[in-house]
Amino acid sequence: MKALGPIPSAFSADADGRLLIGGRTADHWTAEARGTPLFVYDRAMIVAQAERFRAAFPGEVALHYAVKANPFAPLLETMAELVDGFDVASAGELGKVAHLGRPVSFAGPGKRDFELEAAMRAGVTINLESEGEAERALAIAASEGLTARLAVRVNPPFGLKGSGQKMGGLASPFGVDHDRVPALIRRIVEAGADWQGLHIYAGSQALKSEALIDVQHETIGLAAAIAESAGLAPPNVNLGGGFGIPYFGKDEPLDVEAVGRALGRALADRPEILAGTQFAIELGRWLVGEAGVYLTRIVDRKVSRGRTFLVTDGGLQHQLAASGNFGQLLRRNYPVAIASRFAAGAEEEVTVAGCLCTPLDLLADEAMLPKAEVGDLVAVFCAGAYGLTASPTAFLSQPMAREILA
Ligand SMILES: *Cc1c(COP(=O)(O)O)cnc(C)c1O
């Protein structure tokens, strides 16, 4: 038997023991969407997370949404009401938020000239990843007669400890090495660009508040040191994000309130050169990850050499991370349940497989679940971030998953 991850506590059952998402059963949503597999995103949970952030953090800290976590259009419309800005990582993502009327910033390596130009025309802040990108942006601004709103993304000398993906303190395709940033700031200001400040992102999926508190402290110190060296105060400092959610058996949720209190103290004591700076935090996973449920229907129930398999109409083509193949070193089970028997106790050990012809396509391995039959719905939780658009949807030419905002 292998443990299942923790089901987010906001989910509950109706009087018949069926899983409720946004106050309705899983069957209601699959009927509404006319089929499975289906991602359901619970709007109220997303609103609650944003409100929790606002209550925990000083009012002067802006909240941005990192679009790559989940770019589903109705979800982005909800986000536009909840956050102060969008962070995009491609011209394609920019196209999904440009009409929503919120400030946008654009980070990411390998921005092509057409993307830099589209960003400038849309008034987007470009987070520069290198000196070469800065020169291309300045050249486009000059030739097209556009104002370049440029911030410098810093490759910091430190990383976010205990985070899923360590970034920072390393050679990196992201950002400009911190010791070269002051010279680049002077270059873009002298070239007439509208310098917007600094962007410092040190990692992702942190569950330990102490790690985030430390990295935010270091980030403020680094921003001040760069500003002193450049002789210019940054209008904005994006402190990054990296807030994690629990996916696996022993994961403990992040104490966001502790991070917010510590940031309040750090900003109150900040160096003089940052006195007029506007700070932002950019979050993807923490805002939307727990609000998503992936629903997939059991097509076959079979026993092979003593093991029971529930074979579903979904799989890693929609939910790669739950299969353990998206950046995990060791395959562990996401939180999974049988939707129609959400309140029932575990009765049997099963392996939940997808419908792809690869042994990698597992949604739960040797997990204890209530007895399920062909036609029942399996619910995979924590599917709101890095789900459908972070999965190889073209693999095996299976139908695309549906999505709905509940
Ligand atoms: C992906 C990304 C984010 C969002 O990360 P989460 O772990 O989803 O919060 C934020 N900022 C940058 C620069 C990113 O690349």
The ligand as an ORCA input file, in Angstrom:
! r2SCAN-3c Opt
* xyz 0 1
  C       6.316     29.916    -12.971
  C       6.626     31.214    -12.393
  C       5.864     31.713    -11.334
  C       4.761     30.921    -10.689
  O       5.269     29.905     -9.883
  P       4.297     29.096     -8.905
  O       5.156     28.080     -8.308
  O       3.206     28.541     -9.752
  O       3.740     30.083     -7.932
  C       6.167     32.963    -10.857
  N       7.154     33.695    -11.403
  C       7.913     33.247    -12.415
  C       8.980     34.089    -12.962
  C       7.677     32.000    -12.943
  O       8.437     31.559    -13.946
*
